[in-house]
């Protein structure tokens, strides 16, 4: 049997997600159980949304959890490069091969035409999919379009009849009628591949034996199977893990649960506790044992024991589990962890910048700066709502502010201030209405150091989550 090789392939387009850690853990446990290797591949082909800072945070967070990969962009390996943006020439070559063998075609349709097509299909109650207009272009027409240098994308040519099927290790045989599948775009007009082409090509070239990913990719897998067959490649084994769920069974999301690994680290959740908790998401050590180490998980891990019911990401259970691990810390571990994670020298220096003028004696530091370390008391809508506004206006203001903050990745005072000023002007709120609302929610105080600097020091995860917690 060939060496077991699995991969995680996060997109660096936001906060490091608990879902990424969950998928990584199960890949890690499977690789280690079978003496195989875990590969980290960064899927950064979305030029607009991909952020280098997000990529760094993903790697930092996974290392914090102790989930170390064997090959990746930071440590190299035999099958690099491990960032998809650096493999564009490889994807282009394989798109050309698909064109040559007739498994793909160039599509010159404008975005306007595609939008009109989707609108018409929706109006008629039809499934939205490409209608194949460019699928059978004649040689003369194709040559004319290419000579005019009109931009195009490359689409896969899905068979019009029959079914595409694959075997999932935990779900069994799955098949989808081909006429339900879209002629998916494989290569965008900017030369970058979509997930579907890059995923299949890179998994093959990196010799991935098992693709273990979230169940949201089940419906895309038949398209990948078609590509494997077109290239004449052996397919890996597929495993689609159940999605993490909120208490109401909806897919976990930042609207209902904190999803950033950075948030849990800032709140003092221990890495061993979080890994143990994630290990219970769709799998169990035994009916009698919920507390176990990653080493114990590896020893007993079996993909066939994964449960398909959507695992509930229960914050109360995570807190209970964290309490167990905190109790097991000795004095030195406790002192070192708190000093490094919560009272680091760098963090205290930042707080000094905004508090030193307000301190008469140093013991006032605890009272005047407590909100930098723990959530303030919840203030009521009565306390927060300006006399000139209605409660629903306050919630709408905070929700729209969150939309701006969610896409701010350079978390520095000058950029935060720009967002606040721009947003306040857009919604036509006066400073005396707007700023006290944020100050009370974030700090629990009517007075605080300059708000944008306070938000910078508090951090991206804590600031946004406090606003969300207050809204809900």
Secondary structure by P-SEA (a helix, b strand, c coil): cccbbbbbbbbccccccaaaaaaaaaaaaaaaaacbbbbbbbcccccccccaaaaaaaaaaaaaacccccccccccccccccccccaaaaaaaaaaaaaaaccbbbbcccaaaaaaaaaaaaaaccccccccccccccaaaaaaaaaaccbbbbbbbcccbbbbbbbbccccbbbbccccccccccccccccccaaaaaaaaaaaacccccccccccccaaaaaaaaaaaacccccbbbbccccccccccccccccccccaaaaaaacccaaaaaaaaaacccccccccccccaaaaaacccccccccccccccaaaaaaaaaaaaaaccaaaaaaaaaaccccaaaaaaaaacccccccccccccccccccccccccccccccccccccaaaaaaaaaaaaaaaaacccccaaaaaaaaaaaaaaacccccccaaaaaaaaccccccccaaaaaaaacaaaaaaaaaaaac
